[in-house]
Amino acid sequence: MQLQNSVVFITGANRGLGLAFAQAALAAGARKVYAAARDPSTVTLQGVVPVQLDVTDPAQIAAAVAACPDVTLLVNNSGISRGSSFLGTPDAMAAARAEFETNFFGPWAVAQAFAPVLKANGGGAVLNVLSVLSCLTIPGAATYSASKAAAWSLSNGLRNELRAQGTQVSSLHVAYMDTDMTRGLDAPKAAPLDVARLALQGVEA
């Protein structure tokens, strides 16, 4: 998978790591970058194509696929965290359901919808943005950890099923980054643009 002259589709691309992925893809020589967000008016980066997409909305996913038939790299970046433990909050199951809808079922639906597009364009690649919490759990983000663990399993399954059409599937396990999700946490944080650059280099390698 080469970034030069690629066509990249990024979910949640209006801020944080998604915005950094858009910047890094342009810098790496992508021919076109689709920046998807629930509200496309919030996509302000010059040089990208804004696309409306809520990854939990099947109709919007179908519309995005129809509007973007030239994609060669899909970056499943959208994610939410409700900051919920399993037992310490009364709405833990509601938090988990919301997180699973965005963090697991969303990437699954988007990858499923774009798989024929990637096949038609030579195979390409899928990059799923996960977390170090895919493989460990902390009390304040237990339900989020569960959703990311499921997404890791999804990535491994998609890799098996998309191999035959020449589509590579990678997972990015991110620790603390300087984004809205970690605002207020007093801990060392990576710069999103550094993470995005390294991740795209990993896809190419």
C-alpha positions in Angstrom: 0.0 0.0 0.0 1.5 3.3 -1.2 0.4 6.6 0.1 1.6 8.5 -2.9 -1.4 9.0 -5.2 -3.7 7.1 -2.9 -7.3 8.1 -2.1 -7.9 8.1 1.6 -11.2 8.1 3.5 -11.0 9.0 7.1 -13.9 8.9 9.6 -14.0 11.4 12.4 -11.7 13.7 10.4 -12.8 17.1 11.7 -10.6 17.1 14.8 -8.1 15.2 17.0 -6.4 12.2 15.5 -8.7 12.2 12.5 -7.7 15.7 11.5 -4.0 14.7 12.0 -4.6 11.7 9.7 -5.9 14.0 7.0 -2.9 16.3 7.4 -0.5 13.4 7.3 -2.1 11.8 4.3 -1.9 15.0 2.3 1.8 15.4 3.3 2.5 11.8 2.3 1.2 12.6 -1.3 -2.3 11.3 -1.2 -4.1 12.3 -4.4 -7.4 12.8 -2.6 -8.5 12.8 1.1 -12.1 12.4 2.1 -12.6 13.9 5.5 -15.8 12.4 7.0 -17.6 13.9 10.0 -21.2 13.9 11.4 -21.2 17.7 10.6 -19.1 18.3 7.4 -19.2 22.0 8.1 -16.7 21.3 10.9 -14.1 20.1 8.4 -12.0 23.2 7.9 -8.7 21.7 6.6 -7.8 23.0 3.1 -7.3 20.4 0.4 -9.7 17.7 1.7 -13.2 16.7 0.5 -15.7 17.0 3.4 -18.2 14.1 3.6 -21.2 13.8 6.0 -21.0 10.5 7.9 -22.3 9.2 11.2 -20.8 5.7 11.4 -23.9 4.5 13.2 -26.3 5.6 10.4 -26.6 2.9 7.6 -28.1 5.4 5.1 -25.2 7.8 5.6 -22.7 5.0 5.1 -24.3 4.0 1.9 -24.4 7.6 0.7 -20.7 8.0 1.5 -19.8 4.8 -0.4 -21.7 6.0 -3.4 -20.1 9.4 -3.3 -16.5 8.1 -2.9 -16.0 5.2 -5.4 -12.2 5.8 -5.7 -11.1 5.0 -2.2 -7.9 2.9 -1.7 -7.3 3.4 2.0 -10.0 3.4 4.7 -9.1 4.8 8.1 -11.7 3.9 10.7 -10.9 6.6 13.2 -14.3 7.5 14.8 -14.5 6.6 18.4 -16.2 7.7 21.6 -15.6 7.1 25.3 -18.2 7.5 28.0 -15.7 7.1 30.9 -17.7 4.3 32.5 -16.7 1.4 34.8 -18.7 -1.8 34.7 -20.3 -1.6 38.2 -19.6 1.9 39.5 -22.1 3.8 37.4 -25.8 3.2 37.1 -25.8 3.8 33.3 -22.8 1.5 32.5 -24.8 -0.6 30.1 -26.1 2.4 28.2 -22.6 3.8 28.0 -21.3 0.4 26.7 -24.0 0.2 24.1 -23.2 3.7 22.8 -19.5 2.9 22.7 -20.0 -0.4 20.9 -22.3 1.3 18.3 -19.5 3.7 17.4 -16.3 1.8 18.2 -17.3 -1.7 17.0 -20.4 -1.8 14.9 -19.5 1.5 13.2 -16.1 0.4 11.9 -17.6 -3.0 11.0 -20.4 -1.4 8.9 -18.0 1.1 7.2 -15.5 -1.6 6.4 -18.2 -3.9 5.0 -19.6 -1.2 2.9 -16.2 0.0 1.5 -14.8 -3.6 0.9 -16.2 -3.8 -2.6 -14.8 -0.3 -3.4 -11.3 -1.3 -2.2 -11.5 -4.5 -4.2 -12.5 -2.7 -7.4 -9.5 -0.3 -6.8 -6.9 -3.0 -6.5 -7.2 -4.1 -2.9 -5.9 -1.2 -0.9 -6.0 -1.2 2.9 -8.0 -0.6 6.0 -6.5 0.9 9.1 -8.6 0.6 12.3 -7.8 3.0 15.1 -7.9 1.1 18.4 -6.3 1.7 21.8 -3.9 0.2 24.2 -7.1 -0.4 26.2 -7.9 -3.1 23.6 -5.7 -5.4 25.7 -6.0 -3.9 29.2 -8.8 -2.5 31.3 -8.7 0.5 33.7 -11.7 1.1 36.0 -12.6 4.5 34.6 -12.9 3.2 31.0 -13.9 -0.4 31.4 -16.8 -0.3 28.9 -14.6 1.6 26.4 -11.9 -1.0 26.8 -14.5 -3.8 26.1 -15.6 -2.0 22.9 -11.9 -1.6 21.7 -11.2 -5.3 22.5 -14.1 -6.3 20.3 -12.8 -3.9 17.6 -9.4 -5.6 17.8 -11.1 -9.0 17.2 -13.0 -7.3 14.3 -9.7 -6.2 12.8 -8.3 -9.7 13.0 -11.4 -11.2 11.4 -11.5 -8.6 8.6 -7.8 -9.3 7.9 -8.7 -13.0 7.3 -11.8 -12.2 5.2 -10.3 -9.5 3.0 -7.0 -11.1 2.3 -8.3 -12.9 -0.7 -9.2 -9.6 -2.4 -5.8 -8.2 -1.7 -6.9 -5.8 1.0 -4.5 -5.4 4.0 -6.0 -4.7 7.4 -4.0 -3.1 10.2 -4.8 -2.0 13.8 -3.4 1.1 15.5 -3.2 0.7 19.3 -2.9 4.2 20.6 -2.0 5.3 24.2 -2.6 8.8 25.5 -2.7 11.5 22.9 -3.3 15.2 23.2 -6.9 15.2 22.1 -10.3 16.1 23.5 -10.8 12.5 24.8 -7.8 12.9 27.2 -8.5 16.5 28.2 -8.0 16.9 31.9 -5.7 13.9 32.3 -2.4 14.8 33.8 -0.2 12.3 32.0 2.4 12.3 29.1 0.6 12.5 25.8 1.7 12.0 22.2 1.1 14.5 19.5 -1.7 13.3 17.2 0.2 14.3 14.1 3.2 12.2 15.2 0.9 9.2 15.7 -0.8 9.7 12.3 2.5 9.9 10.5 3.9 6.7 12.2 0.6 4.9 11.5 0.7 5.7 7.8 4.3 4.7 7.6 3.3 1.4 9.2 0.6 0.9 6.6 3.1 1.5 3.8 5.6 -0.9 5.4 
